[in-house]
Amino acid sequence: MIGIDWTKAHWPKFTVNPELSFTRCILNDSSFFGLTLHELILEECKVQEVDFRSGDFVNSSMTSSDFHNSLFMRTNLQKVDFTDSANFNINVNENNLTKAKFSRYEALSLLESLGIELVD
């Protein structure tokens, strides 16, 4: 499912939290811009160059996925599980990461947005 603009999908007003789940999918070059998708599931997916800006993804599970060149800005990522995911570029000052979960070594990439240089 490459290049899908999910913002153009029909999201019925009565569906507060649609159950949306992707497992071992390729979602590259897609857009979730400004969508509210609590409890979204992305497991073992390629989500490269995907636009998550201004979205609300509280309590989502985005595990074991590749987020190379994906966009996060003013994104609500509270309680999102990013365990075993890689290649994300998330600025801690521009996104809400309260109680988000990351694998230890991948979490080091979060320091880049703070201008911190790590040395061995």
VENGI-V277492 format. One record per residue. N is the residue number from 1. D_CENTER is the distance of its C-alpha to the mean C-alpha in Angstrom with 2 decimals. Layout:
BEGIN
N | D_CENTER
N | D_CENTER
END
This chain:
BEGIN
1 | 16.55
2 | 16.20
3 | 16.13
4 | 15.62
5 | 15.28
6 | 13.98
7 | 15.27
8 | 18.70
9 | 18.60
10 | 21.03
11 | 19.45
12 | 22.63
13 | 23.32
14 | 24.36
15 | 21.03
16 | 19.24
17 | 16.42
18 | 16.47
19 | 15.94
20 | 13.52
21 | 13.11
22 | 12.65
23 | 14.34
24 | 15.27
25 | 14.37
26 | 14.00
27 | 11.79
28 | 12.42
29 | 13.36
30 | 11.94
31 | 11.11
32 | 9.42
33 | 10.97
34 | 12.28
35 | 11.78
36 | 12.08
37 | 10.76
38 | 11.41
39 | 11.37
40 | 9.29
41 | 9.86
42 | 8.59
43 | 11.34
44 | 12.70
45 | 11.14
46 | 11.26
47 | 8.44
48 | 10.37
49 | 10.99
50 | 8.60
51 | 8.72
52 | 6.23
53 | 9.13
54 | 11.07
55 | 9.05
56 | 9.61
57 | 7.55
58 | 10.17
59 | 11.15
60 | 8.45
61 | 8.79
62 | 6.43
63 | 9.58
64 | 11.61
65 | 9.36
66 | 9.84
67 | 7.49
68 | 10.82
69 | 11.27
70 | 7.96
71 | 8.33
72 | 7.17
73 | 10.41
74 | 11.75
75 | 8.47
76 | 9.32
77 | 7.33
78 | 10.75
79 | 11.47
80 | 8.08
81 | 9.31
82 | 7.97
83 | 11.62
84 | 12.86
85 | 9.75
86 | 10.84
87 | 11.08
88 | 8.24
89 | 9.94
90 | 8.97
91 | 12.17
92 | 13.16
93 | 15.61
94 | 13.58
95 | 10.76
96 | 11.56
97 | 10.75
98 | 13.80
99 | 14.23
100 | 10.83
101 | 11.81
102 | 11.74
103 | 14.42
104 | 17.22
105 | 17.55
106 | 13.98
107 | 13.78
108 | 16.58
109 | 14.48
110 | 13.48
111 | 17.21
112 | 17.33
113 | 16.26
114 | 19.27
115 | 21.65
116 | 22.51
117 | 24.13
118 | 24.36
119 | 27.60
120 | 29.15
END
